[in-house]
Amino acid sequence: MSSWERDANAALQALGDSYQQGGISRETYRERRRRLLAALRERMDVTERNPLHAERPPPGHGKLPGGAHVQEQPAAGRRRGVSLLAAVAVATLVAIVAVRWIWS
């Protein structure tokens, strides 16, 4: 579990405890929980794979409460390209071997 997940769980736990102990009203609890979950959804949206030509999200997008920042994920596009190239190379080799086998 990453640090932002631990922070989010701790914030949700503290919020739930405060509500259960009568420290905040039901409306306040629901409002704060909605805001926290919305911040988590934004965080998850930012870490999903971005298309090669997509614009980068603006600075501060996906911040968690408490000042935690989103970490960049490595690009999956390069791996996909290498995999595609390897598949084409293997298919070409198989075709060459098949043609030689048929002609011999």
N, C-alpha and C positions, 0 to 999 in steps of 0.2 A: 504494500500500500504506500502510495507516495505521500509526501508531506502535505500537499494541498488537500488530499483526501482525509488525512488525519485531522487537519485543521477544520475542514468542513464537518466531519463527524463530531468533533469536540464542540463546535458552534451549535450544531443541531441538538446535541445532548444538553448543553447549558440552557438553550432556549426551552427545551422540553421540561427540564428540571424547574426552571423559573415559573413556567406555566402551572406545573403540577403542585408547586408549593404556594401558589396563589400570588406570586409576585407580579404577574402581568395578566391582563384580561385575555379572553379567548380571541377577541378581534385583534389585539396587539400581537398575540402569538401567531395568528394566521398571517398577518401582514409581514412580520419579520421572517417567518418561514418562507413565504412566497418570494421575498426579496433574496434570501439566501439561496433558495433553489434556482431562481432565475440567474444569479451570478454563477452557479455551478453549471447550468446549461450553457451559458455563454462560454465558460471555460472549456467545456467539452466540444462545442462547435469550433473553437479555435484550434484544438488539437487534432481534429479530423484531417484527413489528407486533403490538401489543396490541389486543384488542377494546376498544370504547369503554367498557364498564363493568367491565373487569377490574381487579383490585386491582394496585397497584404492587408490584414486588418489594421485599423488605426491603432496607434500606441494607447495602451491602457485598456483596450478591448479584452475582456476575459479576465479582468482582475478579480481576485477573490477578496472578500472582506478581510481586513487585517493587513492589506498591502501585499499579499502574495502575488507573484507574477507568473504568467504563462511561460513555459519553456518551449522552445522551438523543437519540432520533431524532424528527423531526417527525411529527405525527399524520397518518396517511394517510386517516383517516376524513373529514376536512374536504374533501380533494380528491375523494374518492369522492362525497360529497354534492353538491358543485358540479358534478361531471361528470353525475351523475344528473339534477340540475335542468336542466342545459343540454340533455341528451338529451330530456327531457320537453318543454321549450320548443320545440325543433326539431320534434319529432313533432307538437306542437299547431299550429305554423305550417304544416307540410306538410298536415295535415288541413284546416285553414281554406282554404288555397289550392286543394286538391283539391275541396272542396265548392263553392267559388265558381266554379271552372272547370266543374264538372259542371252547375251551375245557370245558367250563362250561355250 
